[in-house]
Amino acid sequence: MGTRSCYLALWNAAVKSCMEYDAEAFKENLDWFRYLPAPGQISDEEFYLEYCFVVLHPGVSTVVAHSVWDRIRPILDQPLPRIVRNEKRVRTQLLRMYRNERKVGYMLDTARYLVANPGVGRRLERMGREQALKYLQTLPGIGKVTRYHLARNIGFDVVKPDRHLTRLAEVLGTTPNELCCVVAEETGERVGVVDYVFYQWCAWAGFDEVGEVARAICAAS
């Protein structure tokens, strides 16, 4: 089994496992990633929601991040000028649901920035991927890894080299980007879709199981 066949076998195992775990949720998320609009087509409010969602993740599990997001999204899902006008009240509401003053501060700082500098999606698309990644990292709470998370979620076709994908790639003796790009070429999927599938497999099945399957596939090659 060659490298490409090995990666494709791993992809098939990932899809099968995710379908068995929660087919409905998996299909819904898969379609979301497959049909993401280009960055220039998203509104400032859509960008802001994705930004806030990404800011939640560092330092907590996926389960915790999603639980918090379910509580605070209704507070943030409103026109940005309204958030800025009512910043004190919004801050109080957010802190009641999510007791992290630092990250709540990031969210409100970015709301003010976007109101003062509208049209962020169009600006990012004109910049191109590499410059856009550098720009995203200047936003409060966005770092070297989470900038890829945000870029992927707003329509750039990039790989998010998080701990799950990094560990999986290490088992295979490759990088997250090479793994996802090869599978994307073989399947016709977006790179970001491949990233999501491998991430979701690791998150749902646990890396012990995923690593065992990956090592078995590598051994067979």
C-alpha positions as CSV (number, residue, x, y, z in Angstrom):
1,M,0.0,0.0,0.0
2,G,1.5,3.3,-1.1
3,T,1.4,6.6,0.9
4,R,-1.7,7.9,-1.0
5,S,-3.5,4.6,-0.6
6,C,-2.6,4.6,3.1
7,Y,-4.0,8.1,3.6
8,L,-7.1,7.2,1.7
9,A,-7.7,4.1,3.8
10,L,-7.4,6.2,6.9
11,W,-9.9,8.7,5.4
12,N,-12.4,5.8,4.8
13,A,-11.9,4.6,8.3
14,A,-12.5,8.1,9.7
15,V,-15.7,8.6,7.6
16,K,-17.0,5.1,8.6
17,S,-16.4,5.8,12.3
18,C,-18.0,9.2,12.3
19,M,-21.1,7.8,10.5
20,E,-21.4,5.1,13.1
21,Y,-21.0,7.6,16.0
22,D,-23.6,10.2,15.0
23,A,-24.6,10.1,11.3
24,E,-27.0,13.0,11.5
25,A,-24.6,15.5,13.2
26,F,-21.7,14.3,11.0
27,K,-23.6,14.8,7.7
28,E,-24.9,18.2,8.8
29,N,-21.4,19.4,9.7
30,L,-19.9,17.9,6.6
31,D,-22.3,19.8,4.4
32,W,-21.6,23.0,6.3
33,F,-17.8,22.7,5.5
34,R,-18.4,21.6,2.0
35,Y,-20.5,24.6,1.0
36,L,-18.9,27.4,2.9
37,P,-19.1,30.7,1.1
38,A,-16.0,32.6,0.1
39,P,-14.7,35.0,2.7
40,G,-15.8,38.0,0.7
41,Q,-19.4,36.8,0.8
42,I,-19.8,36.8,4.6
43,S,-21.1,39.7,6.7
44,D,-19.3,41.3,9.5
45,E,-21.8,39.7,11.9
46,E,-21.1,36.2,10.5
47,F,-17.4,36.8,10.8
48,Y,-17.9,37.9,14.3
49,L,-19.7,34.8,15.4
50,E,-17.0,32.6,13.9
51,Y,-14.4,34.7,15.6
52,C,-16.1,34.3,19.0
53,F,-16.6,30.6,18.5
54,V,-12.9,30.1,17.8
55,V,-11.8,32.3,20.8
56,L,-13.6,30.0,23.1
57,H,-11.6,26.9,22.2
58,P,-8.1,27.3,23.5
59,G,-7.6,25.7,26.9
60,V,-10.9,23.8,27.1
61,S,-12.2,20.6,25.6
62,T,-14.5,20.6,22.5
63,V,-17.4,19.5,24.6
64,V,-17.0,22.5,27.0
65,A,-16.5,25.0,24.2
66,H,-19.7,23.9,22.5
67,S,-21.6,23.9,25.8
68,V,-20.5,27.5,26.4
69,W,-21.2,28.5,22.8
70,D,-24.8,27.2,23.1
71,R,-25.3,29.6,26.0
72,I,-23.6,32.7,24.7
73,R,-24.4,32.6,21.0
74,P,-27.9,34.1,21.4
75,I,-26.3,37.1,23.2
76,L,-23.8,37.7,20.4
77,D,-26.1,37.0,17.4
78,Q,-27.2,40.5,16.8
79,P,-26.1,43.5,14.8
80,L,-22.6,44.6,15.8
81,P,-23.5,48.3,16.3
82,R,-26.2,47.2,18.9
83,I,-23.5,45.1,20.8
84,V,-21.3,48.2,20.9
85,R,-24.0,50.6,21.9
86,N,-25.1,48.2,24.7
87,E,-21.6,47.0,25.6
88,K,-22.0,47.2,29.4
89,R,-25.2,45.1,29.3
90,V,-23.8,42.6,26.9
91,R,-20.7,42.2,29.0
92,T,-22.9,41.5,32.1
93,Q,-25.0,39.0,30.1
94,L,-21.9,37.2,28.8
95,L,-20.2,37.0,32.1
96,R,-23.3,35.5,33.7
97,M,-23.1,32.6,31.2
98,Y,-19.3,32.5,30.8
99,R,-17.0,33.6,33.7
100,N,-13.9,34.4,31.6
101,E,-13.4,38.1,31.7
102,R,-10.3,37.9,29.4
103,K,-12.1,36.2,26.6
104,V,-15.3,38.2,27.0
105,G,-13.0,41.3,26.8
106,Y,-11.6,40.0,23.5
107,M,-15.0,39.6,22.1
108,L,-16.2,43.1,23.0
109,D,-12.9,44.6,21.8
110,T,-13.3,42.9,18.4
111,A,-17.0,44.0,18.1
112,R,-15.8,47.6,18.5
113,Y,-13.0,47.1,15.9
114,L,-15.4,45.6,13.4
115,V,-17.9,48.4,13.7
116,A,-15.1,50.9,13.2
117,N,-13.6,48.9,10.3
118,P,-16.5,47.3,8.4
119,G,-16.2,44.9,5.5
120,V,-13.7,42.5,7.0
121,G,-14.6,39.5,4.7
122,R,-14.0,41.5,1.6
123,R,-10.7,42.8,2.9
124,L,-9.5,39.3,3.8
125,E,-10.4,37.9,0.4
126,R,-8.5,40.7,-1.3
127,M,-5.4,40.0,0.9
128,G,-5.2,36.4,-0.2
129,R,-4.6,33.4,2.2
130,E,-1.2,34.1,3.6
131,Q,-1.7,37.8,4.3
132,A,-5.2,37.0,5.7
133,L,-3.7,34.5,8.1
134,K,-1.2,37.1,9.4
135,Y,-4.1,39.6,9.7
136,L,-6.3,37.2,11.7
137,Q,-3.5,36.6,14.2
138,T,-3.6,40.3,15.1
139,L,-7.1,39.9,16.5
140,P,-7.4,39.5,20.3
141,G,-7.3,35.9,21.3
142,I,-6.2,34.5,17.9
143,G,-2.9,32.7,17.9
144,K,-0.7,30.7,15.5
145,V,-3.0,27.7,15.4
146,T,-6.4,29.3,16.0
147,R,-5.8,31.6,13.0
148,Y,-6.2,28.5,10.8
149,H,-9.3,27.5,12.7
150,L,-10.9,30.9,12.0
151,A,-9.6,31.1,8.4
152,R,-11.1,27.7,7.7
153,N,-14.5,28.6,9.2
154,I,-14.8,31.8,7.2
155,G,-14.1,30.1,3.8
156,F,-10.4,29.8,3.3
157,D,-9.4,26.3,2.3
158,V,-6.8,25.6,4.9
159,V,-5.8,22.9,7.4
160,K,-6.1,23.6,11.2
161,P,-3.0,22.0,12.7
162,D,-4.5,21.3,16.1
163,R,-3.3,18.7,18.6
164,H,-5.5,16.0,17.1
165,L,-4.3,16.4,13.5
166,T,-0.8,16.9,14.6
167,R,-0.7,13.7,16.6
168,L,-2.3,11.8,13.8
169,A,0.2,13.1,11.2
170,E,3.1,12.2,13.5
171,V,1.9,8.6,13.6
172,L,2.0,8.6,9.8
173,G,5.3,10.4,9.6
174,T,3.9,13.4,7.8
175,T,2.4,16.8,8.5
176,P,-1.3,17.8,8.9
177,N,-1.2,19.8,5.7
178,E,0.4,17.0,3.6
179,L,-2.1,14.5,5.0
180,C,-5.2,16.6,4.3
181,C,-3.9,17.9,0.9
182,V,-3.2,14.3,-0.4
183,V,-6.6,13.1,0.7
184,A,-8.3,16.1,-0.8
185,E,-6.6,15.4,-4.1
186,E,-7.7,11.8,-4.0
187,T,-11.3,12.4,-3.0
188,G,-12.1,15.8,-4.6
189,E,-13.1,17.2,-1.2
190,R,-12.0,20.6,0.1
191,V,-8.9,20.5,2.3
192,G,-11.0,22.0,5.1
193,V,-13.5,19.2,4.8
194,V,-10.7,16.6,5.2
195,D,-9.4,18.5,8.2
196,Y,-12.9,18.4,9.8
197,V,-13.4,14.7,9.3
198,F,-10.0,13.7,10.8
199,Y,-10.5,16.1,13.7
200,Q,-14.1,14.8,14.4
201,W,-12.9,11.2,14.3
202,C,-10.2,11.9,16.9
203,A,-12.6,13.9,19.0
204,W,-15.4,11.3,19.0
205,A,-13.4,8.0,19.0
206,G,-10.5,9.2,21.2
207,F,-6.9,9.3,20.0
208,D,-6.0,5.9,21.5
209,E,-8.4,4.2,19.1
210,V,-7.5,6.4,16.1
211,G,-3.8,6.0,16.7
212,E,-4.2,2.2,16.8
213,V,-6.1,2.2,13.5
214,A,-3.6,4.5,11.9
215,R,-0.6,2.4,13.0
216,A,-2.3,-0.7,11.7
217,I,-2.9,0.9,8.3
218,C,0.7,2.1,8.3
219,A,2.0,-1.4,9.1
220,A,-0.1,-2.8,6.2
221,S,1.6,-0.3,3.8
